[in-house]
């Protein structure tokens, strides 16, 4: 079974890593739209255009399922992706919302995701009495992509983002951007031990595993990376180094254009 997934950059690696652990016999096509990173400050119309181009490209890749490994696109354009792709689509927000049991939930996400209130709405569908507060974190993704993970600047930024959530006495914190689990050690240092940290990729990968298990008899089993491919829309050699850093993999990363008339693979 071949799974397609995308993100604006390295954030989707956190999703891919969880999925590899649970679904080692699947192959993957990973697309990083590095040319337009970050997504989190883009307008709704821009995200719709990106989702249109990404779904068009993936529709030509012979995939069996699709993972939305970008929370911003998930929040804004999930329906468009589902409409354009004729395979099952798995998303982060919908997957994790049904698993939340706590009563006071904080969400750290990009400004574009927070603007939609997608996490709040999804959680309230399952637990209407839950208190949900969402915190925009515009500086996280650029700093993570620039390898500033261990910097004092990032620590100060994280403290500033977390304080309004802690002031509301949250008992759960959702990492509402796939980049944010890359700084879990930093966030854990700042959070009180009483606050549960949630990575939506865990719920998504479990849903995918159930789907794959139900279908796997119809597919030949393969080991990961035998038939997996990585693509980026810019700086593909640099992105290959990132794969080594975050996944301990050494993939060949191909440069791809997402313009409809010029899609190459």
C-alpha positions in Angstrom: 0.0 0.0 0.0 1.3 3.4 -0.9 0.5 6.4 1.3 0.8 10.0 0.2 1.4 12.8 2.7 2.6 16.4 2.5 3.6 19.4 4.6 5.2 22.7 4.0 8.6 21.4 5.2 10.1 19.1 7.8 7.0 19.2 10.1 5.4 16.3 8.3 8.4 14.1 9.4 6.8 13.9 12.9 3.7 12.4 11.2 5.7 10.1 9.0 7.8 8.9 11.9 4.8 7.8 13.8 3.3 6.1 10.8 6.5 4.2 9.9 6.5 2.8 13.5 2.9 1.5 13.2 2.8 0.7 9.4 6.3 -0.5 8.4 5.0 -2.5 5.4 3.7 0.5 3.6 5.5 2.8 1.2 5.2 6.5 1.1 5.3 9.5 -1.1 6.3 12.6 0.9 5.9 16.0 -0.6 7.4 19.1 1.1 6.2 22.4 -0.4 9.3 24.2 0.8 9.0 26.9 -1.8 6.0 28.3 0.0 6.9 27.7 3.6 5.5 28.6 6.0 1.8 28.1 5.4 0.7 29.4 8.8 0.6 33.0 7.8 -1.1 32.6 4.5 -4.6 33.6 3.6 -7.5 31.2 3.1 -7.4 31.8 -0.6 -3.7 31.0 -0.7 -4.2 27.7 1.2 -7.1 26.8 -1.1 -4.8 27.3 -4.1 -2.0 25.3 -2.5 -4.5 22.4 -1.7 -5.8 22.5 -5.2 -2.3 22.1 -6.7 -1.2 19.5 -4.1 -4.3 17.3 -4.6 -3.9 17.5 -8.4 -0.3 16.4 -8.1 -1.1 13.5 -5.8 -4.0 12.4 -8.0 -1.3 11.4 -10.5 0.9 9.4 -8.1 -1.1 6.2 -7.8 -1.6 6.3 -4.0 -4.0 4.2 -1.9 -4.5 6.7 0.9 -3.6 10.3 1.7 -2.5 11.9 5.0 -2.9 15.6 5.6 0.2 16.1 7.6 -0.2 19.9 7.7 -2.6 21.3 10.3 -3.1 24.6 8.5 -4.3 22.9 5.3 -6.3 20.5 7.4 -8.1 23.4 9.1 -8.8 25.3 5.9 -9.0 23.0 2.9 -9.8 19.5 4.1 -13.1 19.3 2.2 -11.3 20.4 -1.0 -8.7 17.7 -0.6 -11.3 15.0 0.0 -13.3 16.2 -3.1 -10.2 16.1 -5.4 -8.7 12.8 -4.3 -10.5 9.5 -4.9 -8.7 7.7 -2.0 -9.4 7.7 1.8 -8.1 11.0 3.4 -6.9 10.9 7.0 -6.5 14.2 8.9 -4.8 15.3 12.1 -7.5 17.5 13.6 -10.4 15.0 13.1 -8.3 12.1 14.3 -7.2 13.7 17.6 -10.5 15.5 18.5 -12.3 12.3 19.3 -9.6 11.1 21.7 -9.6 14.1 24.0 -11.0 13.3 27.5 -9.8 16.2 29.5 -11.9 19.3 30.3 -9.5 22.3 29.7 -7.6 22.0 26.5 -5.0 24.4 25.1 -4.0 24.3 21.4 -0.8 25.7 20.0 -1.1 26.3 16.3 -0.3 28.6 13.4 -2.2 31.9 13.1 -4.1 30.5 10.0 -5.2 27.4 11.9 -6.2 29.4 15.0 -8.2 31.8 12.8 -10.5 28.9 11.7 -11.2 27.6 15.2 -10.9 24.1 13.6 -9.6 22.5 16.8 -12.2 24.1 19.0 -15.0 23.1 16.7 -13.8 19.5 16.3 -13.3 18.9 20.0 -16.7 20.5 20.9 -18.4 18.1 18.5 -17.3 15.2 20.7 -17.3 17.0 24.1 -19.5 20.1 24.0 -18.6 21.1 27.6 -14.9 21.2 27.0 -13.1 24.5 27.5 -10.7 25.1 24.5 -8.3 27.9 24.1 -6.1 28.3 21.0 -2.8 30.1 20.9 -1.2 31.4 17.6 2.5 30.7 17.4 3.8 32.5 14.2 7.5 32.3 15.0 7.8 28.6 15.7 7.9 27.2 12.2 10.4 29.6 10.7 12.7 29.1 13.8 12.4 25.3 13.6 13.1 25.3 9.9 16.2 27.5 10.5 17.6 25.0 13.1 17.1 27.4 16.1 15.6 24.6 18.2 18.2 24.9 21.0 18.4 28.7 21.0 17.6 31.0 23.9 15.4 33.0 21.5 13.1 30.0 20.9 12.9 29.3 24.6 11.8 32.9 25.2 9.3 32.7 22.4 7.8 29.4 23.7 7.4 30.8 27.2 5.5 33.8 25.8 3.2 31.5 23.8 2.6 29.1 26.6 1.8 31.6 29.4 -1.7 32.6 28.2 -2.6 28.9 28.0 -1.2 28.2 31.5 -3.0 31.2 32.9 -6.3 29.5 31.8 -5.3 26.4 33.9 -5.3 23.9 31.0 -4.9 20.2 31.7 -4.1 19.2 28.1 -1.9 20.9 25.4 -2.4 19.9 21.8 0.6 20.5 19.4 -1.6 21.8 16.6 1.2 22.1 14.0 3.2 19.1 12.8 6.4 21.1 13.3 5.9 21.5 17.0 6.6 17.9 18.1 10.2 18.7 17.0 10.5 20.9 20.0 8.7 18.6 22.5 11.7 18.6 24.9 11.6 22.4 25.1 7.8 22.5 25.6 8.0 19.7 28.2 10.5 21.7 30.2 8.2 24.7 30.4 4.9 22.8 31.0 3.9 21.8 34.5 4.0 18.0 34.9 0.2 18.0 35.4 -0.4 19.1 31.8 -0.8 16.3 29.3 1.0 16.9 26.0 -0.8 15.5 22.9 0.7 15.0 19.4 -2.2 14.5 16.9 0.1 12.3 14.7 -0.4 9.5 17.2 -4.2 9.4 16.7 -3.8 9.8 13.0 -1.3 6.9 12.7 -3.6 4.6 14.7 -6.5 5.4 12.4 -4.3 4.7 9.4 -3.1 1.4 10.9 -6.7 0.2 11.3 -7.4 1.1 7.7 -4.3 -0.6 6.4 -4.9 -3.7 8.5 -8.3 -4.1 7.1 -7.0 -3.7 3.5 -3.6 -5.3 3.7 -4.6 -8.7 2.3 -5.2 -7.0 -1.0 -1.7 -5.5 -1.2 1.7 -7.1 -1.4 3.8 -6.4 1.6 6.8 -4.2 1.2 9.4 -2.8 3.6 9.5 0.9 4.1 11.7 2.9 1.6 11.9 0.1 -1.0 9.3 2.0 -2.9 9.1 5.3 -1.0 9.8 8.6 -2.6 10.5 12.1 -1.3 9.8 15.4 -3.2 10.4 19.1 -2.5 9.4 22.2 -4.4 12.7 23.9 -3.6 16.1 23.3 -1.9 15.7 19.6 -2.4 19.4 18.8 -1.5 19.0 20.8 1.8 15.7 18.9 2.5 17.6 15.6 2.0 19.9 16.7 4.8 16.9 17.4 7.0 15.6 13.9 6.4 18.9 12.6 7.7 18.7 14.9 10.7 15.1 14.1 11.8 14.4 10.6 10.4 17.8 9.1 10.2 17.1 8.3 6.5 19.1 9.1 3.4 16.5 9.5 0.7 17.0 10.9 -2.7 14.8 14.0 -2.8 13.5 15.0 -6.2 12.6 18.6 -7.2 9.0 18.9 -8.3 6.7 21.7 -9.7 3.1 21.9 -8.4 1.8 24.1 -11.1 -1.0 22.1 -12.8 0.3 22.4 -16.3 3.9 21.7 -15.3 3.6 18.9 -12.8 6.6 16.6 -13.0 7.6 13.6 -10.9 
